Amino acid sequence: MIPLRALLYRRSAPVMILLIIAVNVFCFLYEMAYPVYLRDRFIEHYALIPDRPHLTSFVTSMFLHGGWLHLIGNMWFLWVFGSHIEDAMGSAKFLIFYLISGIASAAVQFLTSIGSPVPTIGASGAIAGVMGAFLILYPRVRVVTLVFIIIFVTTVDLPAAFMLIYWFALQLLSGLGSLSSVSQAQGIAWFAHVGGFVAGILLVRVFQDTRSRYSY
């Protein structure tokens, strides 16, 4: 399932979302400008690597991506859900919320993979926090979703609660499954998604602008 747009009125332009997307694109292009052998060193320096962590990597890792599909997928989810969360918080509060969610997601991933040499990169943990916030604020809002059914492709309007809880369940089950596997070979930071989502749920009311509590 790929969300296309939320059927929810937005009162202001998502300036911070656009800025975050621009920063992520810039960082990715900067990363890709390196020759392959230097690019690996660049990622090792700024990614979160559990067996040799640096405090700054809990922040810098969320602005790195492993490829175009990784980047585009993350930025698309950020746009679909984040623009409405920024609307509910205001740009400055949203940025703080986004960064804290990303740090929390990285911390959970670190704690569940201590000693691993596999780098953790990507904005998906912070974006999971945005999705958790959306679940709390707009559970009944319909989300236009692209659905693949074997060889058929169609769109359906799904309640946000259904889509987001289903997504979270997949992340949690995949994360638990990865604990018993010989390696975390897929390279997906499942627990970063879980940690970010839970952080978003816990933090959203702290950052929500009370003036944004309107009906929908």
C-alpha positions as CSV (number, residue, x, y, z in Angstrom):
1,M,0.0,0.0,0.0
2,I,1.3,3.4,-1.0
3,P,-0.4,6.5,0.4
4,L,-1.1,9.2,-2.2
5,R,-2.8,11.9,-0.2
6,A,-4.8,12.5,3.0
7,L,-8.3,13.9,2.5
8,L,-7.7,16.7,5.0
9,Y,-7.7,20.4,4.7
10,R,-4.3,22.2,5.2
11,R,-4.4,25.8,6.4
12,S,-0.8,26.8,5.6
13,A,2.0,26.0,3.3
14,P,4.3,23.2,4.6
15,V,7.4,25.3,4.6
16,M,9.4,23.1,7.0
17,I,8.5,19.9,5.2
18,L,9.8,21.4,2.0
19,L,13.0,22.6,3.8
20,I,13.6,19.1,5.3
21,I,13.0,17.5,1.9
22,A,15.5,19.9,0.3
23,V,18.1,19.2,3.0
24,N,17.7,15.4,2.5
25,V,18.0,15.8,-1.3
26,F,21.1,18.0,-1.0
27,C,22.8,15.5,1.4
28,F,22.0,12.7,-0.9
29,L,23.4,14.5,-3.9
30,Y,26.5,15.4,-1.9
31,E,26.9,11.8,-0.9
32,M,26.5,10.6,-4.5
33,A,29.2,13.1,-5.7
34,Y,31.8,11.0,-3.9
35,P,33.6,8.2,-5.7
36,V,32.3,4.8,-4.4
37,Y,35.4,4.1,-2.2
38,L,35.1,7.5,-0.5
39,R,31.3,7.3,-0.3
40,D,31.6,4.3,1.9
41,R,33.9,6.2,4.3
42,F,31.4,9.1,4.2
43,I,28.6,6.9,5.3
44,E,30.7,5.2,8.0
45,H,31.5,8.6,9.4
46,Y,27.9,10.0,9.5
47,A,25.8,6.8,9.8
48,L,24.8,5.3,13.2
49,I,26.9,2.2,13.6
50,P,26.0,0.3,16.8
51,D,29.4,-1.2,17.5
52,R,31.1,2.3,17.3
53,P,28.5,5.0,17.9
54,H,29.1,8.7,18.0
55,L,26.5,11.1,19.6
56,T,26.3,13.2,16.5
57,S,25.4,10.2,14.4
58,F,22.0,9.9,16.1
59,V,21.2,13.1,14.1
60,T,23.4,12.9,11.0
61,S,22.2,9.4,10.1
62,M,18.7,10.6,9.5
63,F,19.8,12.7,6.6
64,L,21.6,9.9,4.7
65,H,20.0,7.5,2.2
66,G,21.1,4.3,0.5
67,G,19.7,5.1,-3.0
68,W,17.1,7.0,-5.0
69,L,14.3,4.7,-4.1
70,H,15.1,4.9,-0.4
71,L,15.2,8.7,-0.6
72,I,12.0,9.1,-2.8
73,G,10.0,6.7,-0.7
74,N,10.9,8.4,2.6
75,M,10.3,11.9,1.2
76,W,6.9,10.9,-0.2
77,F,5.7,9.5,3.1
78,L,7.0,12.7,4.8
79,W,5.1,14.9,2.3
80,V,1.8,12.9,2.6
81,F,1.6,12.9,6.4
82,G,4.1,15.5,7.5
83,S,2.5,18.5,5.8
84,H,-0.6,18.0,8.0
85,I,1.4,17.5,11.2
86,E,3.4,20.7,10.5
87,D,0.0,22.4,10.0
88,A,-1.1,21.1,13.5
89,M,2.1,22.1,15.3
90,G,3.6,25.1,13.4
91,S,6.9,25.0,11.6
92,A,9.3,25.6,14.5
93,K,7.6,23.0,16.8
94,F,7.4,20.5,14.0
95,L,11.1,20.7,13.4
96,I,11.9,20.0,17.0
97,F,9.3,17.2,17.1
98,Y,10.8,15.7,13.9
99,L,14.4,15.7,15.2
100,I,13.4,14.3,18.6
101,S,11.4,11.5,16.9
102,G,14.5,10.7,14.7
103,I,16.8,10.6,17.7
104,A,14.4,8.4,19.6
105,S,14.1,6.0,16.7
106,A,17.9,5.8,16.3
107,A,18.2,5.1,20.1
108,V,15.8,2.2,19.9
109,Q,17.6,0.8,16.8
110,F,20.9,1.1,18.6
111,L,19.6,-0.6,21.8
112,T,18.2,-3.5,19.7
113,S,21.4,-4.0,17.7
114,I,24.3,-3.3,20.1
115,G,27.5,-4.6,18.6
116,S,26.3,-4.7,15.0
117,P,28.7,-3.3,12.4
118,V,25.7,-2.5,10.0
119,P,25.3,1.2,9.5
120,T,21.8,2.7,10.1
121,I,20.8,5.5,7.8
122,G,17.7,7.2,6.6
123,A,14.9,9.5,7.6
124,S,12.3,6.7,8.1
125,G,12.5,6.7,11.9
126,A,11.7,10.4,12.1
127,I,9.0,10.0,9.5
128,A,7.6,7.1,11.5
129,G,7.2,9.6,14.3
130,V,5.2,11.8,12.0
131,M,3.0,8.9,11.1
132,G,2.4,8.1,14.8
133,A,1.4,11.7,15.3
134,F,-1.0,11.5,12.4
135,L,-2.6,8.4,13.9
136,I,-3.4,10.2,17.1
137,L,-4.6,13.5,15.6
138,Y,-6.4,12.2,12.5
139,P,-7.4,8.5,13.0
140,R,-10.6,8.8,11.0
141,V,-9.2,10.9,8.1
142,R,-9.4,8.9,4.8
143,V,-6.1,8.4,3.0
144,V,-6.2,7.8,-0.8
145,T,-4.0,4.7,-1.1
146,L,-2.5,2.9,-4.1
147,V,-3.1,-0.8,-3.6
148,F,-1.4,-3.7,-5.5
149,I,-3.5,-6.9,-5.6
150,I,-1.5,-9.6,-7.5
151,I,-1.5,-8.1,-11.0
152,F,-4.1,-5.4,-10.4
153,V,-3.5,-1.9,-9.2
154,T,-6.2,0.3,-7.8
155,T,-6.8,3.2,-5.4
156,V,-9.0,3.0,-2.3
157,D,-9.8,5.5,0.5
158,L,-8.7,3.9,3.8
159,P,-9.1,5.3,7.3
160,A,-5.7,6.5,8.5
161,A,-6.0,4.4,11.7
162,F,-6.3,1.2,9.6
163,M,-3.4,2.0,7.3
164,L,-1.0,3.2,10.0
165,I,-1.8,0.5,12.5
166,Y,-1.3,-2.1,9.8
167,W,2.0,-0.5,8.8
168,F,3.2,-0.4,12.4
169,A,2.3,-4.1,12.9
170,L,4.4,-5.0,9.9
171,Q,7.4,-3.1,11.3
172,L,7.0,-4.6,14.8
173,L,6.6,-8.2,13.5
174,S,9.5,-7.8,11.1
175,G,11.7,-6.4,13.8
176,L,10.9,-9.2,16.2
177,G,11.6,-11.7,13.4
178,S,14.9,-10.1,12.7
179,L,16.1,-10.7,16.2
180,S,16.1,-14.5,15.6
181,S,17.6,-14.4,12.2
182,V,21.3,-15.1,11.6
183,S,21.8,-11.6,10.3
184,Q,19.9,-8.4,9.8
185,A,20.6,-9.0,6.1
186,Q,17.8,-7.0,4.7
187,G,19.4,-3.9,6.0
188,I,16.1,-2.5,7.2
189,A,16.1,-0.7,10.6
190,W,12.8,-2.2,11.7
191,F,13.1,-1.0,15.3
192,A,13.9,2.5,14.2
193,H,10.5,2.5,12.6
194,V,8.9,1.1,15.8
195,G,10.7,3.5,18.1
196,G,10.0,6.6,15.9
197,F,6.3,5.6,15.7
198,V,5.9,5.2,19.4
199,A,7.8,8.4,20.1
200,G,5.4,10.3,17.7
201,I,2.4,8.9,19.6
202,L,3.9,10.0,23.0
203,L,5.1,13.4,21.9
204,V,2.4,14.7,19.6
205,R,0.2,16.3,22.2
206,V,3.2,18.1,23.7
207,F,3.9,19.8,20.4
208,Q,0.4,20.3,19.0
209,D,-0.7,23.8,18.7
210,T,-3.9,24.0,20.7
211,R,-5.4,26.4,18.1
212,S,-5.2,23.6,15.5
213,R,-7.6,21.3,17.3
214,Y,-10.4,21.7,14.8
215,S,-12.9,19.1,13.6
216,Y,-12.5,17.3,10.3
